[in-house]
Amino acid sequence: MTDKPKSHGNQGHPDPDKAGRDQYKRHVDGDITVRGQIETHIPPSAAQQHTTERTEDKRTEKKKFIVEVVTLVVVIIYAGLTAWQGCSNKKSADAAKTSADVAHDSLVLSNRPWVSAEVYLTSPLQFSDAGASITLDVRLQNVGHSVAKSVGAWPALTFDRINALTKQQELCDKANAPINAKSDFGYLLFPDQPAIRVPTAASASKEDIANAVAKSPGGSITPYLLVCVDYQSTVEGQHRQTKLIRMLVKPRPEINAIIGAFNPQEGPVSDVKAIPAGRGDSAN
């Protein structure tokens, strides 16, 4: 009995490693071959298309950048023009306001009341243990073009020549203090009305006299009369003031001179005159 050769059937490949390599090796497309690792060969048409797309992307980005730059420049220019226009408008508005203010001030100055003042002494200069005093008339006249109301004269005496202006301002501040500024007391003066004479009195304390004597080598002191005329303008609705400083002197015809220094110990001084001190007269 002859033995038949045994059939190998589905026996494996004699070289398993080679079989694996053969199985792994295959042709996908005529231009694409895979051997152990993928090696890709892009067709020329696909490479050209990719290059074209990249070029278009770069052009698009460049155009976008240019548009952004141009937009930024336009915004900056617009902002600059807006700021310049705003500044120009502000200057025009300021100029218009200045012109309006000047016109208003000119109108007020030409139509408001102006009260002038003159001083006439009506008694000797008195020195006593209480201090010094003198009576006077203040001549008031409205030389403006509208009514002045609540017109009053505020006088004071001082022997401090250096600080006369300061004391005058203190006197005017007192006249215009809230407690007095709201007062409706005083005279009513119309334009072109004849001048009126207001009687009043001025005084200084014994401390003022003592301080002045202490600073004088010979003990003689020079009195200064301070006058503040306060009134209300009906055009503006505010207070206005006329200020005077007068030096009190005694004429001495026998020696052709005037004496402006007095000794408080010698008592009352008669025939005293008030002359401009050369400073401190003003009107607002």
Contacts in CASP RR format, 6 or more apart in sequence:
PFRMAT RR
TARGET T0000
AUTHOR 0000-0000-0000
METHOD contacts of the structure
MODEL  1
MTDKPKSHGNQGHPDPDKAGRDQYKRHVDGDITVRGQIETHIPPSAAQQH
TTERTEDKRTEKKKFIVEVVTLVVVIIYAGLTAWQGCSNKKSADAAKTSA
DVAHDSLVLSNRPWVSAEVYLTSPLQFSDAGASITLDVRLQNVGHSVAKS
VGAWPALTFDRINALTKQQELCDKANAPINAKSDFGYLLFPDQPAIRVPT
AASASKEDIANAVAKSPGGSITPYLLVCVDYQSTVEGQHRQTKLIRMLVK
PRPEINAIIGAFNPQEGPVSDVKAIPAGRGDSAN
12 19 0 8 1.000
13 19 0 8 1.000
24 34 0 8 1.000
24 35 0 8 1.000
24 36 0 8 1.000
25 34 0 8 1.000
25 35 0 8 1.000
26 34 0 8 1.000
27 33 0 8 1.000
28 34 0 8 1.000
31 41 0 8 1.000
31 43 0 8 1.000
32 40 0 8 1.000
32 41 0 8 1.000
33 39 0 8 1.000
42 50 0 8 1.000
108 235 0 8 1.000
108 236 0 8 1.000
110 145 0 8 1.000
111 145 0 8 1.000
111 146 0 8 1.000
111 235 0 8 1.000
112 144 0 8 1.000
112 145 0 8 1.000
112 146 0 8 1.000
112 233 0 8 1.000
112 235 0 8 1.000
112 236 0 8 1.000
112 240 0 8 1.000
113 142 0 8 1.000
113 144 0 8 1.000
113 145 0 8 1.000
113 146 0 8 1.000
113 147 0 8 1.000
113 148 0 8 1.000
113 189 0 8 1.000
113 191 0 8 1.000
113 231 0 8 1.000
113 233 0 8 1.000
113 234 0 8 1.000
113 235 0 8 1.000
113 240 0 8 1.000
114 142 0 8 1.000
114 143 0 8 1.000
114 144 0 8 1.000
114 240 0 8 1.000
114 283 0 8 1.000
115 140 0 8 1.000
115 141 0 8 1.000
115 142 0 8 1.000
115 143 0 8 1.000
115 148 0 8 1.000
115 151 0 8 1.000
115 189 0 8 1.000
115 229 0 8 1.000
115 231 0 8 1.000
115 240 0 8 1.000
115 242 0 8 1.000
116 140 0 8 1.000
116 141 0 8 1.000
116 143 0 8 1.000
116 242 0 8 1.000
116 283 0 8 1.000
117 138 0 8 1.000
117 139 0 8 1.000
117 140 0 8 1.000
117 153 0 8 1.000
117 227 0 8 1.000
117 229 0 8 1.000
117 242 0 8 1.000
117 244 0 8 1.000
118 138 0 8 1.000
118 139 0 8 1.000
119 136 0 8 1.000
119 137 0 8 1.000
119 138 0 8 1.000
119 139 0 8 1.000
119 225 0 8 1.000
119 227 0 8 1.000
119 244 0 8 1.000
119 246 0 8 1.000
119 274 0 8 1.000
120 136 0 8 1.000
120 137 0 8 1.000
120 138 0 8 1.000
120 139 0 8 1.000
120 197 0 8 1.000
120 274 0 8 1.000
121 134 0 8 1.000
121 135 0 8 1.000
121 136 0 8 1.000
121 248 0 8 1.000
121 272 0 8 1.000
121 273 0 8 1.000
121 274 0 8 1.000
122 135 0 8 1.000
122 136 0 8 1.000
122 137 0 8 1.000
122 199 0 8 1.000
123 134 0 8 1.000
123 135 0 8 1.000
123 136 0 8 1.000
124 134 0 8 1.000
124 268 0 8 1.000
124 269 0 8 1.000
124 270 0 8 1.000
124 271 0 8 1.000
124 272 0 8 1.000
125 132 0 8 1.000
125 133 0 8 1.000
125 134 0 8 1.000
125 223 0 8 1.000
125 248 0 8 1.000
125 262 0 8 1.000
125 268 0 8 1.000
125 269 0 8 1.000
125 272 0 8 1.000
126 132 0 8 1.000
126 133 0 8 1.000
126 134 0 8 1.000
126 267 0 8 1.000
126 268 0 8 1.000
127 209 0 8 1.000
127 262 0 8 1.000
127 264 0 8 1.000
127 265 0 8 1.000
127 266 0 8 1.000
127 267 0 8 1.000
127 268 0 8 1.000
127 269 0 8 1.000
129 206 0 8 1.000
130 206 0 8 1.000
131 203 0 8 1.000
131 204 0 8 1.000
131 205 0 8 1.000
131 206 0 8 1.000
131 208 0 8 1.000
131 209 0 8 1.000
132 157 0 8 1.000
132 159 0 8 1.000
132 203 0 8 1.000
132 204 0 8 1.000
132 208 0 8 1.000
132 209 0 8 1.000
132 223 0 8 1.000
132 264 0 8 1.000
133 157 0 8 1.000
133 201 0 8 1.000
133 202 0 8 1.000
133 203 0 8 1.000
133 204 0 8 1.000
134 157 0 8 1.000
134 201 0 8 1.000
134 202 0 8 1.000
134 203 0 8 1.000
134 223 0 8 1.000
134 225 0 8 1.000
134 248 0 8 1.000
134 272 0 8 1.000
135 199 0 8 1.000
135 200 0 8 1.000
135 201 0 8 1.000
136 155 0 8 1.000
136 199 0 8 1.000
136 200 0 8 1.000
136 201 0 8 1.000
136 202 0 8 1.000
136 225 0 8 1.000
136 274 0 8 1.000
137 197 0 8 1.000
137 198 0 8 1.000
137 199 0 8 1.000
137 200 0 8 1.000
138 153 0 8 1.000
138 155 0 8 1.000
138 197 0 8 1.000
138 198 0 8 1.000
138 200 0 8 1.000
138 227 0 8 1.000
138 229 0 8 1.000
139 195 0 8 1.000
139 196 0 8 1.000
139 197 0 8 1.000
139 198 0 8 1.000
140 151 0 8 1.000
140 152 0 8 1.000
140 153 0 8 1.000
140 187 0 8 1.000
140 189 0 8 1.000
140 195 0 8 1.000
140 196 0 8 1.000
140 197 0 8 1.000
140 198 0 8 1.000
140 229 0 8 1.000
141 189 0 8 1.000
141 193 0 8 1.000
141 194 0 8 1.000
141 195 0 8 1.000
141 196 0 8 1.000
142 148 0 8 1.000
142 151 0 8 1.000
142 189 0 8 1.000
142 190 0 8 1.000
142 191 0 8 1.000
142 192 0 8 1.000
142 193 0 8 1.000
143 191 0 8 1.000
144 191 0 8 1.000
145 191 0 8 1.000
146 191 0 8 1.000
146 233 0 8 1.000
146 234 0 8 1.000
146 235 0 8 1.000
147 188 0 8 1.000
147 189 0 8 1.000
147 190 0 8 1.000
147 191 0 8 1.000
147 234 0 8 1.000
148 188 0 8 1.000
148 189 0 8 1.000
148 231 0 8 1.000
148 232 0 8 1.000
148 233 0 8 1.000
148 234 0 8 1.000
148 240 0 8 1.000
149 184 0 8 1.000
149 186 0 8 1.000
149 188 0 8 1.000
149 189 0 8 1.000
149 231 0 8 1.000
149 232 0 8 1.000
149 234 0 8 1.000
150 183 0 8 1.000
150 184 0 8 1.000
150 185 0 8 1.000
150 186 0 8 1.000
150 187 0 8 1.000
150 188 0 8 1.000
150 230 0 8 1.000
150 231 0 8 1.000
150 232 0 8 1.000
151 186 0 8 1.000
151 187 0 8 1.000
151 188 0 8 1.000
151 189 0 8 1.000
151 229 0 8 1.000
151 230 0 8 1.000
151 231 0 8 1.000
152 175 0 8 1.000
152 185 0 8 1.000
152 186 0 8 1.000
152 187 0 8 1.000
152 198 0 8 1.000
152 229 0 8 1.000
152 230 0 8 1.000
152 231 0 8 1.000
153 198 0 8 1.000
153 200 0 8 1.000
153 227 0 8 1.000
153 228 0 8 1.000
153 229 0 8 1.000
154 171 0 8 1.000
154 172 0 8 1.000
154 174 0 8 1.000
154 175 0 8 1.000
154 227 0 8 1.000
154 228 0 8 1.000
154 229 0 8 1.000
154 230 0 8 1.000
155 200 0 8 1.000
155 201 0 8 1.000
155 202 0 8 1.000
155 225 0 8 1.000
155 226 0 8 1.000
155 227 0 8 1.000
155 228 0 8 1.000
156 167 0 8 1.000
156 171 0 8 1.000
156 202 0 8 1.000
156 203 0 8 1.000
156 204 0 8 1.000
156 225 0 8 1.000
156 226 0 8 1.000
157 202 0 8 1.000
157 203 0 8 1.000
157 204 0 8 1.000
157 208 0 8 1.000
157 223 0 8 1.000
157 224 0 8 1.000
157 225 0 8 1.000
157 226 0 8 1.000
158 164 0 8 1.000
158 167 0 8 1.000
158 204 0 8 1.000
158 208 0 8 1.000
158 223 0 8 1.000
158 224 0 8 1.000
158 226 0 8 1.000
159 204 0 8 1.000
159 208 0 8 1.000
159 209 0 8 1.000
159 211 0 8 1.000
159 212 0 8 1.000
159 221 0 8 1.000
159 222 0 8 1.000
159 223 0 8 1.000
159 224 0 8 1.000
160 167 0 8 1.000
160 208 0 8 1.000
160 211 0 8 1.000
160 212 0 8 1.000
160 224 0 8 1.000
161 222 0 8 1.000
161 224 0 8 1.000
164 224 0 8 1.000
164 226 0 8 1.000
164 245 0 8 1.000
164 277 0 8 1.000
164 279 0 8 1.000
164 280 0 8 1.000
165 245 0 8 1.000
165 279 0 8 1.000
165 280 0 8 1.000
167 226 0 8 1.000
168 226 0 8 1.000
168 228 0 8 1.000
168 243 0 8 1.000
168 245 0 8 1.000
168 280 0 8 1.000
171 226 0 8 1.000
171 228 0 8 1.000
172 228 0 8 1.000
172 230 0 8 1.000
172 241 0 8 1.000
172 243 0 8 1.000
174 180 0 8 1.000
175 228 0 8 1.000
175 230 0 8 1.000
175 241 0 8 1.000
176 230 0 8 1.000
176 239 0 8 1.000
176 241 0 8 1.000
180 230 0 8 1.000
181 239 0 8 1.000
187 196 0 8 1.000
187 198 0 8 1.000
189 196 0 8 1.000
189 231 0 8 1.000
202 225 0 8 1.000
202 226 0 8 1.000
202 227 0 8 1.000
204 223 0 8 1.000
209 221 0 8 1.000
209 264 0 8 1.000
212 221 0 8 1.000
213 219 0 8 1.000
213 221 0 8 1.000
213 264 0 8 1.000
216 261 0 8 1.000
219 263 0 8 1.000
220 261 0 8 1.000
220 262 0 8 1.000
220 263 0 8 1.000
221 261 0 8 1.000
221 262 0 8 1.000
221 263 0 8 1.000
221 264 0 8 1.000
222 247 0 8 1.000
222 248 0 8 1.000
222 260 0 8 1.000
222 261 0 8 1.000
222 262 0 8 1.000
223 247 0 8 1.000
223 248 0 8 1.000
223 262 0 8 1.000
224 245 0 8 1.000
224 246 0 8 1.000
224 247 0 8 1.000
224 248 0 8 1.000
224 277 0 8 1.000
225 244 0 8 1.000
225 245 0 8 1.000
225 246 0 8 1.000
225 247 0 8 1.000
225 248 0 8 1.000
225 274 0 8 1.000
226 244 0 8 1.000
226 245 0 8 1.000
227 243 0 8 1.000
227 244 0 8 1.000
227 245 0 8 1.000
227 246 0 8 1.000
228 241 0 8 1.000
228 242 0 8 1.000
228 243 0 8 1.000
228 244 0 8 1.000
229 241 0 8 1.000
229 242 0 8 1.000
229 243 0 8 1.000
229 244 0 8 1.000
230 239 0 8 1.000
230 240 0 8 1.000
230 241 0 8 1.000
231 239 0 8 1.000
231 240 0 8 1.000
231 241 0 8 1.000
232 238 0 8 1.000
232 239 0 8 1.000
232 240 0 8 1.000
233 239 0 8 1.000
233 240 0 8 1.000
240 283 0 8 1.000
240 284 0 8 1.000
241 283 0 8 1.000
241 284 0 8 1.000
242 282 0 8 1.000
242 283 0 8 1.000
243 280 0 8 1.000
243 281 0 8 1.000
243 282 0 8 1.000
243 283 0 8 1.000
244 280 0 8 1.000
244 281 0 8 1.000
245 276 0 8 1.000
245 277 0 8 1.000
245 278 0 8 1.000
245 279 0 8 1.000
245 280 0 8 1.000
245 281 0 8 1.000
246 274 0 8 1.000
246 275 0 8 1.000
246 276 0 8 1.000
246 277 0 8 1.000
247 260 0 8 1.000
247 274 0 8 1.000
247 275 0 8 1.000
247 276 0 8 1.000
247 277 0 8 1.000
248 260 0 8 1.000
248 272 0 8 1.000
248 273 0 8 1.000
248 274 0 8 1.000
249 258 0 8 1.000
249 259 0 8 1.000
249 260 0 8 1.000
249 272 0 8 1.000
249 273 0 8 1.000
249 275 0 8 1.000
250 258 0 8 1.000
250 259 0 8 1.000
250 260 0 8 1.000
250 262 0 8 1.000
250 269 0 8 1.000
250 270 0 8 1.000
250 271 0 8 1.000
250 272 0 8 1.000
250 273 0 8 1.000
251 257 0 8 1.000
251 258 0 8 1.000
251 259 0 8 1.000
251 271 0 8 1.000
251 273 0 8 1.000
252 258 0 8 1.000
252 259 0 8 1.000
258 273 0 8 1.000
258 275 0 8 1.000
262 269 0 8 1.000
END
